[in-house]
Amino acid sequence: MGGQVVSLPFRGDALLTKKQLAKLLGYSERWVELKVKEGMPMEEATDRYGRRRYNLRLVQAWLNDGRPKAARRVDRVAVLERQVADLAAQLAELR
């Protein structure tokens, strides 16, 4: 008996697994993990195993928002430089 594929109405945005998102974007799953640490949007624990899902529309918007990545790195460097300066000042007080 032949099967027939029936398209069901789609409501909402597509939620993808990390593997699906990585393949679709042409990157590794590790790349996806690193982008999440940078603030890429994701849905927490959307299944019973606690795995994340990724809303493709939100991810694409986040990737295309044009925020300068170099500026984020500069901000991080500035924070680290301030922390080093604070530690240097504390060390000078202890001497």
Residue pairs with C-beta under 8 A, 6 or more apart in sequence:
13 55
13 56
13 57
13 58
14 55
14 56
14 57
15 43
15 46
15 53
15 54
15 55
15 56
16 24
16 53
16 54
16 55
16 56
17 51
17 53
17 54
18 29
18 32
18 33
18 51
18 52
18 54
19 29
21 32
21 54
21 56
21 59
22 28
22 29
22 31
22 32
24 56
25 31
25 32
25 59
25 63
32 40
32 54
35 63
36 42
36 52
38 72
39 62
40 54
40 59
40 62
40 63
41 54
41 55
41 58
41 59
41 62
42 52
42 53
42 54
42 55
42 59
43 52
43 53
43 54
43 55
44 52
45 51
45 52
46 52
46 53
47 53
